[in-house]
Amino acid sequence: MSSEPAAAPREGSGEPNHAVRFTVIWVLGTLIALPIVIWVIGPLIGPGNGSDAASDQGTDFTVLAALATPVLTLVLLYLAYAVIFFRQPKGGVLEGPAVRGHARLQTAWIVVTSTMVLAVAVFGTVRLESDYGSGSGSGPNPLTVPKGPKLPVQVIAQQWLFTYRYPTYGGVETTELVLPNEEMVEFHVTSLDVIHDFWAYKLGVKADANPGVDNVAFVKPTKLENFTVRCAELCGIWHGYMSNAGRVVTPAAFETWIHEQQKRLAPATKVLPKYSKTYLPEPTRRGE
């Protein structure tokens, strides 16, 4: 039995140009994957089209997925290509050629990846500025505010319940969130005790509820539907049960509902504290 190492493939021995061949495979794979990601997978990864914020978030997710597709395709196809064409043959142990660096390849990699990161940063900034946060809480003084009339609704979180106050309807406070379709809503999210998080997934709204803080979020419902509101911040032993129902109804149905609530809850409304963007106890007084 010979102990000599196996000879490495000689130049000009018919070895294909792997760089060119793999590039062709990668381009074809990307062209096939992109339409699937954009038109098939993209609509499935967002919160839906129940509001302008939800639709905007779906668009953002699709754009990010489309940007990631060429990179993911490159990695997966190269792994498969290497397993098929660069696997160790049976017999001798071969060592690959020493690679000291490839200036053009390294430069191209830095330029392409840096461009992608900067493009995502610019895209995200523009979307935040133009779409008033796409359903996220923007603090008491949002940088961008939608034009036109808005229905203010205060979200009051406490262990372990959400209630909703409508200041333009006498400050009536309900345990069910009902919103008119195709009307801009201005949420004012606050808390009476610990930190909570107001999350209406189908509406694409998610805003922290902090005691002593008025956290503003905007959304325009665009679909008649029921939705669920949950707390998305660990807030105590019954955090998992802190949820309730919401509805998007026609403007006429909303007016009928809210006037019914005003009449039914009038005795409770009289004893409630006057409407305010925050309520006691303030964070510095909760231990008193």
Secondary structure, 3 states (H helix, E strand, C coil): CCCCCCCCCCCCCCCCCHHHHHHHHHHHHHHHHHHHHHHHHHHHCCCCCCEHHHHHHHHHHHHHHHHHHHHHHHHHHHHHHHHHHCCCCCCCCCCCCCCCCCHHHHHHHHHHHHHHHHHHHHHHHHHHHHCHHHHECCCCCCCCCCCCCCEEEEEEEECCEEEEEEHHHCCEEECCEEEECCCCEEEEEEECCCCEEEEEHHHCEEEEECECCCEEEEECECCCEEEEEEECCCCCCCHHHCEEEEEEECHHHHHHHHHHHHHHCHHHHHHCCCCCCCCCCCHHHCCC
